[in-house]
Amino acid sequence: MAGGTWKIQNKRRPGAYINVVGNGEAVIESVAGRVLMLRDKSLGWGNSGVIELTSGSNFIEKIGTTLEDPDLVALKETLKGAETVLLLNPSAGTPAKLEKDGMPWVITAKYPGEKGNKLTVSVELKPDDPDNLKVTTLFGTSVVDEQIINAHSLGDFTGNDYVTATLATTGDKDTTVSNASGTLTGGTTEGISDLTSMINDALENENYAVVTTAGLDIKSNLNQLLVQSLKRLREDEGRKVRAVIPSDGATNYNYEGVSAVINGYTLNDGSNISAKDATGFFAGISASADAATSLTYYEVTDAISAFPKLDNDKTIKALNDGQVLFTTRPGQRVVIEQDIDTLTKFSGTKPKVFSKNRVMRTLDEIATNTEQVFEQSFLGKVGNNAAGRDLFKANRISYLTDLMNKNIIQDFKNSDITVEKGNDSDSIVVNLAITPVDAMEKLYMTVVVG
């Protein structure tokens, strides 16, 4: 019997022609847990541009240092809550290099930067194994790579995650190899000429939930640049990403897409995490929080005290000014006082509820999901007639009902959404009324004693 798959019904032989396909549901790309972290100076190692990091990354290989580096406190704090950090590394310069008698290769650091000068490569010949030699690479004092290379196939060694190797000369290398060791030199670090362009490229093209300037000086111009760029992304391009920046309390950005952190905390080991570095912690947990989650009173598990502590009056002022702050609770517990953004001037189009991050996560989730579903399943694929519009409406009703079942929105009815024909033959207009669910935050109780 004949068989196979089919595209049109034009088969000549009797048989079963079967297509097995997916159900056509849109594949929604999640950015949960992903933080874009901006820097204004090079790491001195690593790819120029965005470097993707997780808590399990080989940090020496990727950024030339460890998370214990004092310059990377903000990154360490961010990774406590984020699944992935996209670290911007605005790097240029010259890679370190090694050419040495007895070594048949020219060794070049994989990346430009002064940290390449920490690399050492050695070649060891073993009298009991003349056909093989051992090539060892060290970064500082740590062995990061060892390879056994056949002495008759020296071209097989091309490098590793830290260096590249090219044969120094042509011809037979057996007679030129000897025990040799040398440190790479000449590596230099330079800043890039157009940091703003690199930042905008990352903002527009990377996939992330939250972007942060954690680790940068509170007075850095990049904070204001980020706020302006974020407004453009959210309002002009429909990218519902959020920003978390450090703050001294003097500037109120008054925008629902931006949260500002005003203080930090003291860890169990006694080290103080400043506001600029604690900003990373809030950015990380914000990126991982879903629309059903509020970070109000979220506990910093390895902290024992807010730093600095704010008294009651200063705490109230910070909240009124739209600032995120850490407070100390009994039992050496440190919590986020309230999960808010910087919106403080309210209107009919931007009510007070827009100042709550849980609510904004809900609204952003609905906007992003609707855009992705429309682009993947309806745009250019479904006719703009009553049947097509009803199909899109049914899709949104199913999605919104699911959100209600997950306690993200409440009191949703099918009549709360309409999908109508727009002014143009290819456009539709959606009107939707929803009520996001907020978290309990205040208890007012009266106890009557009989």
C-alpha positions in Angstrom: 0.0 0.0 0.0 1.2 3.5 -0.8 1.5 6.1 1.9 3.4 9.2 3.1 2.4 12.8 3.7 0.3 15.2 1.5 0.1 18.8 0.7 -2.8 18.7 -1.8 -5.3 15.9 -2.6 -3.6 14.8 -5.8 -2.3 11.2 -5.0 -2.8 8.6 -7.7 -2.2 5.3 -5.8 -4.6 4.0 -3.1 -3.2 4.3 0.4 -3.1 6.3 3.6 -1.5 9.8 3.4 -1.1 11.2 6.9 0.3 14.5 8.2 1.2 14.8 11.9 1.4 18.5 12.9 1.1 20.7 16.0 -2.2 22.2 17.0 -1.2 25.7 15.8 -1.0 27.3 19.2 1.4 30.2 19.5 4.7 29.6 21.0 5.1 32.3 23.7 8.7 33.2 24.4 9.3 33.8 28.1 11.7 36.4 29.4 11.0 35.6 33.1 14.1 35.6 35.2 16.3 37.5 32.6 18.0 40.7 33.6 19.9 43.0 31.3 22.7 44.7 33.4 24.3 47.8 32.0 27.9 48.8 32.6 29.8 51.9 31.7 33.3 50.4 31.6 35.0 47.3 30.3 35.7 44.2 32.4 39.1 43.9 30.8 38.2 40.5 29.5 35.3 38.8 27.7 33.2 39.3 24.7 32.5 42.9 23.8 28.8 43.4 24.1 26.4 41.1 26.0 27.7 38.2 28.0 25.1 35.7 29.2 25.7 34.5 32.8 23.9 32.2 35.3 24.8 31.3 38.8 26.6 28.2 37.4 28.7 30.0 34.8 32.5 29.7 34.6 33.1 33.3 35.5 36.8 33.2 35.0 36.3 32.0 31.5 33.5 34.5 30.6 34.5 37.7 32.5 38.0 37.1 33.8 37.2 37.1 37.5 35.0 35.6 40.1 31.8 36.7 41.8 33.9 37.6 44.9 35.5 40.5 42.9 34.5 43.8 44.7 33.6 45.3 41.4 30.9 42.7 40.8 28.9 42.9 44.0 25.9 44.1 42.1 26.1 41.1 39.7 26.4 38.7 42.7 23.3 40.2 44.3 21.4 40.1 41.0 22.1 36.4 40.5 20.5 35.7 43.9 17.1 36.2 42.2 17.7 36.2 38.5 18.0 33.0 36.4 20.1 34.8 33.7 22.0 38.0 33.7 22.9 39.6 30.3 25.9 41.6 31.3 26.9 44.4 29.0 30.7 44.6 28.6 31.7 47.7 26.6 35.2 46.4 25.8 37.9 47.2 23.3 41.6 47.1 23.3 44.5 44.7 22.3 44.6 41.0 23.1 47.7 39.7 24.9 50.2 37.6 22.9 53.0 35.1 23.4 55.8 34.1 21.0 58.6 32.1 22.5 61.5 29.9 21.4 60.7 26.3 21.8 57.0 26.9 21.5 55.7 26.1 18.0 52.7 28.3 18.2 51.8 32.0 18.4 49.5 32.2 21.4 46.9 35.0 21.5 44.4 35.8 24.2 40.8 35.0 23.1 39.7 38.5 24.2 41.3 42.0 24.3 42.0 43.4 27.7 44.7 43.6 30.4 43.4 40.5 32.1 44.9 38.5 29.2 48.3 39.4 30.7 47.4 36.9 33.5 47.6 34.0 31.1 50.5 31.6 31.0 51.0 28.8 28.5 53.6 26.0 29.0 54.8 23.1 26.8 56.1 20.0 28.5 58.0 17.2 26.7 58.1 13.9 28.5 61.1 11.7 27.9 59.1 8.5 28.5 56.5 9.6 25.8 58.4 11.4 23.0 55.4 11.3 20.6 53.2 13.5 22.8 53.6 16.8 24.7 51.4 18.5 27.3 50.1 22.0 26.8 48.9 23.7 29.9 47.1 27.1 30.2 46.9 29.0 33.5 44.8 32.0 34.3 46.7 33.6 37.2 47.7 30.6 39.3 44.8 28.4 38.3 45.1 25.7 35.6 42.2 26.3 33.2 43.1 23.9 30.4 45.4 20.9 29.7 45.7 19.1 26.4 47.9 16.3 25.1 49.1 17.1 21.6 50.8 14.6 19.2 54.3 16.0 18.4 53.8 15.1 14.8 50.4 16.9 14.5 51.1 20.2 16.2 48.4 21.9 14.1 45.8 20.0 16.1 46.3 22.5 18.9 44.2 25.5 18.1 43.7 26.8 21.6 40.9 26.6 24.2 38.4 28.9 25.9 41.1 31.4 26.8 43.6 31.4 24.0 43.9 30.8 20.3 47.0 29.1 18.8 48.4 29.2 15.3 51.6 27.5 14.1 54.5 29.9 14.2 56.2 28.5 11.1 55.6 25.8 8.4 57.3 22.5 8.0 58.3 19.8 10.5 58.0 21.0 14.1 59.5 18.0 15.8 63.0 19.6 16.0 61.7 23.0 17.2 59.7 21.9 20.3 61.2 22.1 23.7 60.1 22.6 27.3 58.9 26.2 27.4 56.7 28.4 29.4 55.7 32.0 29.0 53.2 34.6 30.1 51.2 36.5 27.5 51.9 40.2 27.4 50.7 43.4 25.6 47.0 43.1 26.5 45.3 46.5 26.9 41.8 47.6 27.8 40.0 50.5 26.2 36.5 51.8 26.3 34.4 51.8 23.2 33.8 55.0 21.3 30.0 54.9 21.3 28.6 53.4 24.5 25.1 54.8 23.9 24.8 52.9 20.6 25.8 49.6 22.3 23.3 50.2 25.1 20.5 51.0 22.7 21.4 47.9 20.6 21.2 45.7 23.7 17.9 47.3 24.9 16.2 46.8 21.5 17.5 43.3 20.6 18.1 41.3 23.8 15.3 39.3 25.5 14.9 40.3 29.1 12.2 41.2 31.6 14.1 43.8 33.6 17.0 46.1 32.8 19.1 47.6 35.5 22.0 50.0 36.2 22.8 48.2 39.4 26.4 48.7 40.4 26.7 52.1 38.7 27.1 55.3 40.6 23.8 56.8 41.7 24.8 60.0 40.0 25.6 58.3 36.7 24.1 59.8 33.6 23.2 56.3 32.4 20.3 56.2 34.9 18.5 59.0 33.2 19.5 57.7 29.8 18.0 54.3 30.7 14.7 55.9 31.9 14.3 57.8 28.6 15.1 54.7 26.5 12.7 52.6 28.5 9.9 55.0 27.9 10.6 54.8 24.2 10.6 51.0 24.3 7.4 50.7 26.3 5.4 53.5 24.6 6.7 53.6 21.0 7.8 50.0 20.4 5.5 48.1 22.7 8.3 46.3 24.6 6.8 45.9 28.1 10.2 45.7 29.9 10.9 47.4 33.2 13.9 49.1 34.7 15.4 49.1 38.2 17.9 51.9 39.1 19.7 53.1 42.2 18.5 56.3 43.7 19.5 58.9 46.3 15.9 60.0 46.7 16.5 63.4 45.1 15.1 62.4 41.6 11.6 61.2 41.1 11.2 59.6 37.7 7.4 59.4 38.1 7.0 56.4 35.7 5.2 53.1 36.1 7.9 51.2 34.3 10.8 52.3 36.6 11.5 51.2 40.2 14.2 53.1 42.2 16.1 51.6 45.2 17.1 54.0 47.9 19.0 51.8 50.5 20.7 48.5 50.9 21.3 45.9 53.7 24.0 44.3 55.8 24.7 40.6 55.2 25.3 37.8 57.7 29.0 38.2 57.3 28.9 41.8 58.3 29.5 43.2 54.8 27.3 46.2 53.8 25.6 46.2 50.5 25.0 49.7 49.3 21.9 50.9 47.5 23.6 50.8 44.1 24.5 47.1 44.6 21.2 46.1 46.4 19.5 47.5 43.3 20.7 44.3 41.6 18.9 42.1 44.1 15.6 43.9 43.5 16.1 43.7 39.8 16.8 39.9 39.9 13.7 39.0 42.0 11.6 41.4 40.0 12.5 39.7 36.7 11.6 36.3 38.2 8.3 37.4 39.8 5.2 36.6 37.8 2.0 38.5 37.5 0.5 36.6 40.6 3.4 37.6 42.8 4.0 40.7 45.0 7.4 41.4 46.4 6.1 43.4 49.3 7.8 42.0 52.5 9.9 39.7 50.3 12.7 38.6 52.6 16.4 39.0 51.9 17.4 35.7 53.4 21.1 36.3 54.0 20.7 39.8 55.4 20.4 40.9 59.1 19.8 44.6 58.9 18.8 47.4 56.5 21.7 49.7 55.5 21.2 52.4 56.3 18.1 52.0 58.4 15.3 54.6 57.8 13.1 55.7 60.6 9.3 55.7 60.3 9.1 59.3 59.0 11.8 58.7 56.4 10.2 55.4 55.4 6.9 57.0 54.8 8.5 59.8 52.8 10.4 57.3 50.7 7.2 55.4 49.9 5.4 58.6 49.0 8.2 59.5 46.7 8.0 56.1 44.9 11.2 54.6 46.3 11.8 50.9 47.0 13.5 50.4 50.4 14.7 47.6 52.6 13.5 47.6 56.3 14.5 45.6 59.3 12.0 43.4 61.0 12.2 41.6 64.4 14.5 38.6 64.4 17.2 40.2 62.2 14.9 39.9 59.2 15.3 42.3 56.2 12.3 42.7 53.9 11.3 44.9 50.9 8.9 47.4 52.4 6.6 47.6 49.4 6.8 46.5 45.8 6.2 49.8 44.0 7.4 51.8 41.1 8.2 55.5 40.8 4.8 56.7 39.6 3.6 59.3 42.2 1.5 61.7 40.1 -1.8 60.0 39.4 -4.5 60.8 36.8 -7.5 59.2 35.1 -5.2 57.4 32.6 -2.6 56.5 35.2 -4.4 55.8 38.5 -2.8 55.0 41.8 -3.0 51.3 41.2 -0.3 51.8 38.4 2.2 52.5 41.2 2.1 48.8 42.3 4.5 46.5 40.5 2.3 43.4 40.8 -0.5 45.3 38.9 2.0 46.5 36.2 3.3 43.0 35.8 -0.3 41.9 35.1 -1.0 44.6 32.6 2.4 44.1 30.9 1.8 40.3 30.8 -1.6 40.8 29.0 -0.2 43.3 26.5 2.8 41.1 25.7 0.9 37.9 25.4 -1.8 39.5 23.2 0.9 41.0 20.9 2.7 37.7 20.6 -0.4 35.6 19.9 -1.7 38.1 17.3 1.7 38.2 15.5 2.2 34.4 15.5 -1.3 33.1 14.9 -3.5 35.8 13.4 -1.4 38.5 11.6 -1.5 37.7 7.9 -3.2 34.3 8.5 -6.8 35.0 9.5 -9.3 37.0 7.5 -10.6 40.2 9.0 -14.3 39.3 8.9 -16.8 38.5 11.7 -15.6 34.9 11.9 -11.9 35.9 12.1 -12.6 38.5 14.8 -14.7 36.1 16.8 -11.8 33.6 16.6 -9.4 36.2 18.1 -12.0 37.2 20.7 -12.4 33.5 21.8 -8.6 33.2 22.1 -8.4 36.2 24.4 -11.4 35.1 26.5 -9.7 31.7 27.0 -6.5 33.4 28.0 -8.1 35.9 30.4 -10.3 33.2 32.0 -7.1 31.3 32.7 -5.6 34.5 34.3 -8.7 34.8 36.5 -8.4 31.1 37.6 -4.8 31.8 38.6 -5.8 34.8 40.8 -4.1 37.3 38.5 -7.3 39.2 37.5 -10.8 39.0 39.0 -14.5 39.3 38.0 -13.8 38.9 34.3 -16.8 38.3 32.1 -16.9 37.5 28.4 -18.7 40.8 27.8 -15.7 42.7 29.1 -13.9 42.3 25.8 -15.0 43.4 22.3 -13.2 42.9 19.0 -14.4 45.2 16.2 -13.4 46.1 12.7 -11.1 49.1 12.6 -11.1 52.0 10.2 -8.9 50.2 7.7 -9.8 46.9 6.0 -6.9 45.1 7.7 -7.3 46.5 11.2 -9.2 45.4 14.3 -9.9 47.3 17.5 -10.0 45.5 20.9 -11.6 47.0 24.0 -10.9 45.2 27.2 -11.9 45.9 30.8 -10.0 44.0 33.5 -9.5 44.3 37.3 -6.0 43.1 38.4 -5.7 41.4 41.7 -3.4 43.2 44.2 -1.9 41.6 47.3 -3.0 42.2 50.8 -0.7 44.8 52.4 -2.6 46.6 55.1 -4.7 45.2 58.0 -7.1 47.4 59.8 -8.8 45.6 62.7 -11.0 46.6 65.5 -11.2 44.3 68.6 -14.2 44.7 70.8 -13.8 43.4 74.3 -17.0 42.3 76.0 
